[in-house]
């Protein structure tokens, strides 16, 4: 299960301390404007060593497009991309060959496969997500061409007990990236940074939440029974390491679920829809912004293991482009399905 998607498919390969990581994207139509710089910009937002609150591993993550693109456009053939690993320190993980981290995949992978690569977590490392970001960059190139109104932005909305108020519509990635924590609330971002620096020094970690908002979504994306938009997004987002939950709608959805149906489904006096449905009804996009909150547990590398190696005390800031990438893969796949399958009488 190293391939994600149906019509728009991405296959990821590589281990954290192997020679390289990469992806093969199949199903992208021809004629989509795409360059290595487009993919590189996405990788730069995910790469390690961005700030003091992330791992100190120094990887440039320079991408090489090996196939599938000619004269700045996709060919419709498989697109292969590779990123060479350059700053692995495998000795930092010598103890992990025999010592399992609580909450990590170490033990279950060894029991399942009987043989594993403990260096940097091998295939279970968060570094594998750079392959997904490559796929997401290609998916977004397709969406820019075919669905230009679609605006897909994620941000850190919670770290530990610190919860940010929801930003207004029209949030941009530039606004999110303005602070290394990727929390668009400036005052709270400073508090988050201070807390994460303390955790990093202590060998501790924090979880929290990333909120994804997709505006400009055309109505009707998804399949009504087993390919519901919410199911496809849940599959994509829950497949990110350390994700422990996916919730649709706004941050106050839990409170809204205590309301009776007569209130929950009623239109406000101004006639504008609420976000109680998260932009999805009957398994299909309803034309309203799709909003999803993705919950992450704290990283499992702690104490001496964390201090001896190079680890993120909180993966949320670097997971923002990963959440966006996985969502872009879903929307690109469902867009091709929308074009390919009967949907009008």
CORFENZI-V565435 format. One record per residue. N is the residue number from 1. D_FIRST is the distance of its C-alpha to the first C-alpha in whole Angstrom. Layout:
n | d_first
N | D_FIRST
N | D_FIRST
This chain:
n | d_first
1 | 0
2 | 4
3 | 6
4 | 8
5 | 11
6 | 13
7 | 16
8 | 15
9 | 12
10 | 11
11 | 9
12 | 10
13 | 11
14 | 14
15 | 15
16 | 18
17 | 21
18 | 19
19 | 21
20 | 19
21 | 16
22 | 15
23 | 14
24 | 14
25 | 15
26 | 15
27 | 17
28 | 20
29 | 23
30 | 26
31 | 29
32 | 27
33 | 29
34 | 27
35 | 28
36 | 27
37 | 29
38 | 27
39 | 24
40 | 26
41 | 27
42 | 24
43 | 23
44 | 27
45 | 26
46 | 23
47 | 24
48 | 26
49 | 30
50 | 30
51 | 33
52 | 34
53 | 32
54 | 29
55 | 28
56 | 30
57 | 28
58 | 29
59 | 27
60 | 28
61 | 24
62 | 26
63 | 24
64 | 24
65 | 23
66 | 23
67 | 23
68 | 23
69 | 26
70 | 30
71 | 33
72 | 31
73 | 29
74 | 25
75 | 26
76 | 23
77 | 21
78 | 18
79 | 19
80 | 18
81 | 19
82 | 19
83 | 21
84 | 23
85 | 23
86 | 27
87 | 28
88 | 26
89 | 28
90 | 26
91 | 29
92 | 29
93 | 26
94 | 28
95 | 28
96 | 25
97 | 24
98 | 26
99 | 27
100 | 24
101 | 24
102 | 24
103 | 22
104 | 19
105 | 16
106 | 18
107 | 19
108 | 17
109 | 14
110 | 17
111 | 18
112 | 14
113 | 14
114 | 18
115 | 18
116 | 17
117 | 18
118 | 20
119 | 21
120 | 21
121 | 18
122 | 16
123 | 12
124 | 13
125 | 16
126 | 17
127 | 17
128 | 14
129 | 15
130 | 17
131 | 14
132 | 14
133 | 17
134 | 18
135 | 16
136 | 18
137 | 21
138 | 20
139 | 20
140 | 23
141 | 25
142 | 24
143 | 25
144 | 28
145 | 29
146 | 29
147 | 29
148 | 31
149 | 32
150 | 29
151 | 29
152 | 26
153 | 27
154 | 26
155 | 28
156 | 29
157 | 30
158 | 31
159 | 31
160 | 32
161 | 35
162 | 36
163 | 35
164 | 36
165 | 37
166 | 35
167 | 36
168 | 38
169 | 36
170 | 36
171 | 34
172 | 33
173 | 31
174 | 34
175 | 35
176 | 32
177 | 32
178 | 36
179 | 35
180 | 33
181 | 32
182 | 31
183 | 33
184 | 35
185 | 38
186 | 40
187 | 42
188 | 39
189 | 37
190 | 40
191 | 39
192 | 36
193 | 36
194 | 39
195 | 37
196 | 34
197 | 36
198 | 38
199 | 34
200 | 33
201 | 37
202 | 36
203 | 33
204 | 32
205 | 29
206 | 29
207 | 26
208 | 27
209 | 26
210 | 25
211 | 26
212 | 25
213 | 28
214 | 27
215 | 30
216 | 31
217 | 29
218 | 30
219 | 30
220 | 28
221 | 25
222 | 22
223 | 22
224 | 25
225 | 23
226 | 19
227 | 18
228 | 21
229 | 21
230 | 21
231 | 18
232 | 16
233 | 17
234 | 16
235 | 13
236 | 13
237 | 15
238 | 14
239 | 11
240 | 14
241 | 15
242 | 18
243 | 18
244 | 20
245 | 21
246 | 21
247 | 25
248 | 26
249 | 29
250 | 32
251 | 32
252 | 35
253 | 33
254 | 33
255 | 37
256 | 37
257 | 35
258 | 39
259 | 40
260 | 42
261 | 40
262 | 43
263 | 43
264 | 39
265 | 39
266 | 43
267 | 43
268 | 45
269 | 48
270 | 47
271 | 45
272 | 42
273 | 39
274 | 37
275 | 34
276 | 33
277 | 31
278 | 29
279 | 29
280 | 27
281 | 29
282 | 28
283 | 25
284 | 26
285 | 27
286 | 31
287 | 32
288 | 33
289 | 31
290 | 27
291 | 27
292 | 25
293 | 25
294 | 22
295 | 23
296 | 22
297 | 23
298 | 25
299 | 24
300 | 24
301 | 25
302 | 29
303 | 32
304 | 33
305 | 29
306 | 29
307 | 33
308 | 32
309 | 29
310 | 28
311 | 26
312 | 26
313 | 29
314 | 27
315 | 24
316 | 25
317 | 27
318 | 24
319 | 21
320 | 23
321 | 22
322 | 18
323 | 19
324 | 21
325 | 18
326 | 15
327 | 18
328 | 19
329 | 16
330 | 16
331 | 20
332 | 20
333 | 17
334 | 20
335 | 23
336 | 22
337 | 21
338 | 25
339 | 26
340 | 25
341 | 25
342 | 29
343 | 30
344 | 33
345 | 36
